[in-house]
Amino acid sequence: MSNLLCNLANNWIVNADLAKQLLEQGATLLDVREPILKWFSPLQKAVAVNWQEFSQSHFADKGKLLENNTVLTQKLQAMGICQDQPVIVVADPVKGWGEDGRIVWMLRTLGHEKAVFVDGGYRALIKAGINRVKAANNPPKTGDFVISRRSNWEIQRDEFKAILGDDNLAVIDAREPREYAGKTPYGEKRGGHIPGAVHLYYKQLMDKQGKLLDRGEIVAILQQKGVSQSTQIVSYCSGGIRSAWLTCVLTNVGFNAKNYAGSMWEWSASPADSYPLSISLSGAG
């Protein structure tokens, strides 16, 4: 397994065959699909997870991770997360919201170096031969992972505001076109997008089966948006879920990407004179 582990530090996404191989060698499997899907078709030895368990409760801050490292560590250990054991995260990329990317982004940000999600999600894993079970799985053994936060892939609101307009910064809005244009279907206090943001709905980087586009296609799409691999990228959405997924994908193909987890829930709830929004359609697509 050592050769596989060496590659995981730089690869945040794995194909289903490699995921199966890692699982057969003891990796932890997290299932982040909607609860009803996990209940009807549970995966063998999977731990059911919701991203909300690790996020703050106040609405404007719901996209932001809990601040208490002790609480977060206890939650992750209770899920069976171990320091040196790979964590495989699976979602439904077609019907979901990028929850697998959110959990992988979270684990990497909290210091886990071997967290990855499965390209193609649940369907790809079943096709690769991972078994479903008829009954609920037993609780996992307590893990030994201890949080060590890293700032490489996240940015806070005021740090983000301070660099807005920098020549080497690209801001990406990962939401639906209607959200970028000013609609507020998911509880934002104000509509619009952060000034200067280009629009890239995160699902544009996958096909209809939920499989990622080839690396070259992803790079080309970013280049069309004026984003090169030397550019610092900050992505956001409504609550930092879709933008976390995008951050994982961009990091995986070699971009310098950060997730603004507070995203529009936080930004739009902040004073409009200090945290403005634009309604212009410029950059949408």
N, C-alpha and C positions, 0 to 999 in steps of 0.2 A: 504493500500500500504506500510505501515511502515515496516512490516516484510520482504517484497520483497526487499525494499531498503537496509535493513541491510545486506543482502547477496550480494549485488552488489559490495561492496567495494573489496571483495576478489574474485569475479567471473567476469571474463572479457568476458565470452562467455555464452550465454543463448540459450536454445532450442526455437523453433518457438512458442510453446504454451505459454511459459512464456513471450516471446517478445510480443505476441498478448495481453496478460493480461496487461503488462506494458503500451502498446500503448493505450489500452482502458481506462487506468487511467491517461493519459495525457503525456506520454513520447514523446520525439521528435524523429522522424524517419528520418535518413539520408540515401539516396540511392546513393551509390558510384559506381554503374555499369557504363559501357561505355555509353557515351551520347546517342548513337543510341538506345540502349536497354531501357534507361529511357524514351526516347521519344515515343517509340512504346508501352511500357507497364508500364506506370507510376503507382506507388503505392499511395493509398489514403493518403493525408496529408504528403507525403514524400518531403523532401528538397533535391534537386539534388546537389551533391558535387563532386568535383575533388580534389585529394590530392595535385595537382600542385598549387592550389590557395594559399596554406599555406607554400610553399617551395620557396627557393631562385631561382633567374633567371639565374645566371651564371652557365654554364653547369657543371663544376666540383663540384659545390655546390648544384646542383638541388635536391639532396636527403636530404639536411639539411633544417630544419624549418627556417622560417623567424626569424630574431633576434629581430625585433621591437615588443615588447609586446603590445604596443598601437594598432598597425595595426592588429595584430593577434586577439586581444580582439574585435576590431570593426568587423572584418570578422566573428568571431564566434557568436557575438551578432546578427549580421544581418541574420544569419542562424536560429535564434531563440533559441540558446543554453542558458539554464538557470543554475544557480549555483546548485540548489537542485533538478533538474528535470532529470530523467534518459534519456540517449541518446542511441537509438537503431540504429545500423549501419548494413546495408544489402548490400551484393555484390553478384556476381555470382562466387562462389568458383571454379566451374569447368572450366570456360572460363577466369576468371579474374587472377589477379596477387597478390591477398592478400590485395587489397585496403581497405577492411573493417578493417583488422588488423592494417593497417597504420593509419587510422583515429582514431581508438580506442587507439592505442599506443600514438598518438599525443595528444589526449584529456587527457589521464591519465598523460602524461608527463607535460602537461600544467596545471594540477591541478584539472581536473574534476574526481570525484571519482565514478561516476555512468555511465560511458560509456562502452557499451558492443556490441559485434557483434553477429549475429544470426548464430548458427550452421546449416549448410545446405543452408544458404543464401536465395536468392529470392524465389527459388522453394519451400523451406520448409515453408516460410512465407505464400505463396499463398495456399499451402496445408492446413495450419493451419486456413485459413479463412480470411486473410487480403485481402481487396478488391482492385482491379485495377480500375482506372478511365479513362474516355475517353478524358478528357480535362486536361490542365495544372492546377496544384494546385495554390491557391492564395499564395502570398508571406507570409512568417511566421511573426508573431509578434516579435518585437525586444526582444532579451533575455537580461539577466543581468549577464552572466558569466564573471568573471574577472580572467585573467591568474595569476597563481602562480606556476612558474616552479619548477619541481622536477627532481633530478638527478638519482632517483632510477632505471630508466629503459632505460637510454640513456648514451652514452659515446662518447666523442670527439676524434678526430684522435690522437692527441699527448698523451692524457691520455691513450688511447688504446695501442699505441706504447710502452709506458713506462712500461706496465704490460705484454707485450708479453713474453712468456717463463715462466711465473710464474707457479709453480706446481699446484696451485688450479684454474687455468684458462683453460677453454675449449673454443676454437674459432670454430664457426660453419659457414660454407659457405652454404647458403640456395639456391644457384643458381642451374641451370641445370648442369648435368655432363660435358657437352661440355665446359661450362664456367669455371668450376673448373679446367678442363684440359688445359685451355689456350686460348680458342676461345673468341673473343670479338664482339659478335653480337649486343650489346646494347650501343656501343659508348665508351667503356673503352679505355683509352690511351695505356695501356699495358695489356697483358694477363697473366693469372695464378691465383694463390690464395695466400692469406696471409700466410706466413710461419707458419706451425703448425696447420693450420685449418683442421678440418675433414669435410667431405662432407655430408650434409643431405638436399637433395632437399625438400623444404617445403611441397610439395604436397604428400610426402610419409606419412604424418601424417593425410591424409584424404582418404576416399574411393572414388569410381568412381562417386558417387552422390554428392560429396563435403561435406559429413558428417565427422566429426572428428572421428578418431579411439578412442577406449576406453582408459581411463586414464592409465590402466595397460599396454596396448600395446605401448602407447607413452613412458612411463617410460622404458619399456624393450628395445625399439629402441635406446633410449639415452644411456642406460647402455651398449648396444652392441658397441656403439661408445666410450665407456670409460668415459661417463659423468654421474655423480651421482647427487643427489639432494643437496649435500653439495658443489658442484662445482660452481664457478662463470662462467657464460656463456656470451660470447659476440657473437652475430650473425651479419652477413653482407650479402649483395647481390650486385646488381649493383647500386641501388639508395635508399636503405633502405626501400623498400616497402615489398618485400617478407620476409625480415628479421624482419620487424616490426610485420608482421603476426605471424612469428615463435616466437617472443618474447612474444606476447600475449598468444599464446597457451602454451608455457613453463611456463610462470608466472601463468597461470590458473591452471596448474597441480602441482604447488608447487616448481618449479625450480627458481633459482636466475638468472634472465636473463636480459640482456641489449641489445639494438639495436645500432649498429654503423650506424647512418643514412647517414653519408657521403659516406660510403661503397666504392665500387670499382671506382665509378666516381671520388671521391676525392682522394682516395689512389693511384690509377694508374696515376693520373695527378700530383702527388707529386714527388719530386726527387727520382729516383730509388735507389740511394746509401743509402738514409735515410729511404725509404719506399719500401722495397724489395718485390718481388713476387716470388713464386715458381711454377714450371711447373710440378713437380713430381705428379704422380697419387696416391701416398700413401695416404690412408684414404678415397679414393672415394668410393661411394656406396650409 
